[in-house]
């Protein structure tokens, strides 16, 4: 069995979206690329791709940021799986999650899209929901602010103080899933913070 994993960070392309809550998946991808000392290059699957191993002899990562907008993520993801000849079970999608408090991670395999348009499109394009997800909590919008507006806003100054730790934890979770398996990662990252 291949030791290769496709790690997709969801978000919207372009500098105007870079700091949005909706782009937290791509922020985690940048942290992973930094750890691999790998730069992103344009790929024929309409993605930016960086490749490497976090540790000698460890699993090999293909880090990919789809070049499409969030709700059209499925096409690039399906093309990447085909290009690298990987089963959907070797796909880890890192994405923002409204239903989880900010500064919290949840990890799972399978399930629905929960109203997340990026996940909805990936499920439709790959014909499977059995990929792994690292769900990065961004919390619910305050008051009556629509969720669609909230996710397209940048993190607050207060949130940005904690954000580097959250991104590092999410990157650790991706590495642990690949090295030690889903259950080990869940045991570590689902334990309540003290």
C-alpha positions as CSV (number, residue, x, y, z in Angstrom):
1,X,0.0,0.0,0.0
2,X,1.2,3.5,-0.8
3,X,2.5,5.6,2.0
4,X,1.3,8.7,0.1
5,X,-1.5,11.0,1.3
6,X,-3.4,13.8,-0.5
7,X,-4.0,16.7,2.0
8,X,-6.4,19.3,0.6
9,X,-6.8,22.6,2.4
10,X,-10.1,24.3,1.4
11,X,-10.5,28.0,0.8
12,X,-11.0,30.6,-1.9
13,X,-8.2,31.7,-4.2
14,X,-6.6,35.2,-4.2
15,X,-5.1,37.6,-1.7
16,X,-8.5,39.1,-0.9
17,X,-9.7,35.9,0.8
18,X,-6.4,34.8,2.4
19,X,-7.2,35.9,6.0
20,X,-10.9,34.8,5.9
21,X,-12.2,32.2,8.3
22,X,-13.3,30.2,5.3
23,X,-9.6,29.9,4.3
24,X,-8.4,28.3,7.5
25,X,-7.8,25.0,5.6
26,X,-5.3,26.7,3.3
27,X,-3.7,28.3,6.4
28,X,-3.1,24.8,7.8
29,X,-1.7,23.7,4.4
30,X,0.8,26.6,4.5
31,X,1.9,25.5,8.0
32,X,2.4,21.9,6.7
33,X,4.4,23.2,3.6
34,X,6.6,25.2,5.9
35,X,7.3,22.1,8.0
36,X,8.2,20.2,4.8
37,X,10.3,23.1,3.5
38,X,8.3,22.7,0.3
39,X,7.0,25.5,-2.0
40,X,3.7,25.4,-3.9
41,X,3.7,25.0,-7.7
42,X,0.9,25.3,-10.2
43,X,-0.4,21.8,-11.1
44,X,-2.4,20.8,-14.2
45,X,-5.3,19.8,-11.9
46,X,-6.1,23.5,-11.3
47,X,-4.4,23.3,-7.9
48,X,-1.3,24.6,-6.2
49,X,0.7,21.5,-5.0
50,X,3.7,21.0,-2.6
51,X,5.2,17.6,-1.9
52,X,7.4,16.1,0.8
53,X,7.8,14.0,3.9
54,X,7.5,15.5,7.4
55,X,10.1,13.1,8.7
56,X,12.7,10.8,7.0
57,X,11.0,7.4,6.3
58,X,7.6,9.0,7.3
59,X,4.5,9.2,5.1
60,X,4.7,11.3,1.9
61,X,2.3,14.2,1.6
62,X,0.9,15.9,-1.5
63,X,-0.4,19.2,-0.2
64,X,-3.0,20.8,-2.5
65,X,-4.9,24.0,-2.5
66,X,-7.6,23.9,-5.2
67,X,-7.4,26.9,-7.6
68,X,-11.2,27.0,-7.8
69,X,-13.6,28.8,-5.4
70,X,-14.7,26.8,-2.3
71,X,-18.0,25.6,-3.8
72,X,-16.2,24.1,-6.8
73,X,-13.5,22.2,-4.9
74,X,-14.6,18.8,-6.1
75,X,-13.2,18.9,-9.6
76,X,-9.6,19.7,-8.6
77,X,-9.8,17.1,-5.7
78,X,-11.1,14.3,-8.0
79,X,-8.4,15.2,-10.6
80,X,-5.7,15.1,-7.9
81,X,-6.8,11.7,-6.7
82,X,-6.7,10.4,-10.3
83,X,-3.4,12.0,-11.1
84,X,-1.7,10.5,-8.0
85,X,-3.6,7.2,-8.3
86,X,-4.9,7.5,-4.8
87,X,-8.1,6.0,-3.2
88,X,-10.4,8.4,-1.4
89,X,-9.4,6.7,1.8
90,X,-5.9,8.5,1.4
91,X,-7.6,11.9,1.2
92,X,-7.5,14.3,4.2
93,X,-9.5,17.5,3.8
94,X,-8.8,20.3,6.2
95,X,-11.7,22.8,6.4
96,X,-13.4,25.4,8.5
97,X,-16.3,24.3,10.7
98,X,-19.0,26.6,12.0
99,X,-20.5,24.1,14.4
100,X,-17.2,23.7,16.4
101,X,-16.0,26.4,18.8
102,X,-13.0,28.5,17.7
103,X,-9.7,27.0,18.7
104,X,-11.1,23.5,18.7
105,X,-10.4,20.6,16.3
106,X,-12.5,17.6,15.4
107,X,-11.3,14.7,13.2
108,X,-13.6,12.2,11.5
109,X,-13.9,9.9,8.5
110,X,-17.1,9.9,6.4
111,X,-20.3,11.7,7.1
112,X,-22.3,14.3,5.3
113,X,-21.3,17.8,4.2
114,X,-23.2,19.6,7.1
115,X,-24.0,22.5,4.7
116,X,-20.4,23.1,3.8
117,X,-20.3,23.7,0.1
118,X,-16.7,22.7,-0.4
119,X,-17.4,19.3,1.2
120,X,-20.7,18.9,-0.8
121,X,-18.8,19.4,-4.1
122,X,-16.0,17.0,-3.1
123,X,-18.5,14.3,-2.2
124,X,-20.3,14.9,-5.5
125,X,-17.2,14.9,-7.6
126,X,-15.5,11.8,-6.0
127,X,-18.7,9.8,-5.5
128,X,-17.7,9.2,-1.9
129,X,-17.9,10.7,1.5
130,X,-15.4,8.3,3.1
131,X,-12.4,10.7,3.1
132,X,-10.9,12.0,6.4
133,X,-11.7,15.5,7.6
134,X,-9.7,17.7,10.0
135,X,-12.5,20.1,11.0
136,X,-11.1,23.4,12.3
137,X,-13.5,25.2,14.6
138,X,-14.3,28.8,13.7
139,X,-17.4,29.2,15.9
140,X,-20.9,30.6,15.1
141,X,-21.5,34.1,13.8
142,X,-22.4,36.7,16.5
143,X,-26.0,37.9,16.8
144,X,-27.9,37.6,13.6
145,X,-24.9,37.9,11.2
146,X,-25.5,35.5,8.3
147,X,-23.1,32.5,8.2
148,X,-22.1,33.3,4.6
149,X,-20.9,36.8,5.7
150,X,-19.1,35.5,8.8
151,X,-17.0,32.9,7.0
152,X,-15.8,35.5,4.5
153,X,-14.6,37.8,7.2
154,X,-11.0,37.8,8.6
155,X,-10.3,36.4,12.1
156,X,-10.6,39.1,14.8
157,X,-7.4,40.5,16.4
158,X,-8.2,38.5,19.5
159,X,-8.6,35.3,17.5
160,X,-5.4,36.0,15.5
161,X,-3.4,35.8,18.8
162,X,-4.5,32.1,19.2
163,X,-4.7,31.2,15.5
164,X,-1.0,30.1,15.1
165,X,-1.5,27.5,17.9
166,X,-4.7,26.3,16.2
167,X,-3.0,26.0,12.8
168,X,-0.1,24.1,14.4
169,X,-2.5,21.7,16.2
170,X,-4.3,21.1,12.9
171,X,-1.1,20.4,11.1
172,X,-0.1,18.0,13.9
173,X,-3.4,16.3,13.5
174,X,-2.8,15.7,9.8
175,X,0.7,14.3,10.5
176,X,-0.7,12.0,13.2
177,X,-3.5,10.7,11.1
178,X,-1.0,9.7,8.4
179,X,1.6,8.3,10.8
180,X,-0.5,6.7,13.6
181,X,-4.1,6.4,12.2
182,X,-7.4,8.1,12.8
183,X,-8.2,6.7,16.2
184,X,-4.8,7.8,17.7
185,X,-5.4,11.3,16.3
186,X,-8.9,11.5,17.7
187,X,-7.8,10.4,21.1
188,X,-5.2,13.1,21.2
189,X,-7.1,16.0,19.7
190,X,-10.6,15.3,21.0
191,X,-9.5,15.4,24.6
192,X,-10.9,18.5,26.3
193,X,-8.4,21.3,26.7
194,X,-7.6,22.1,30.4
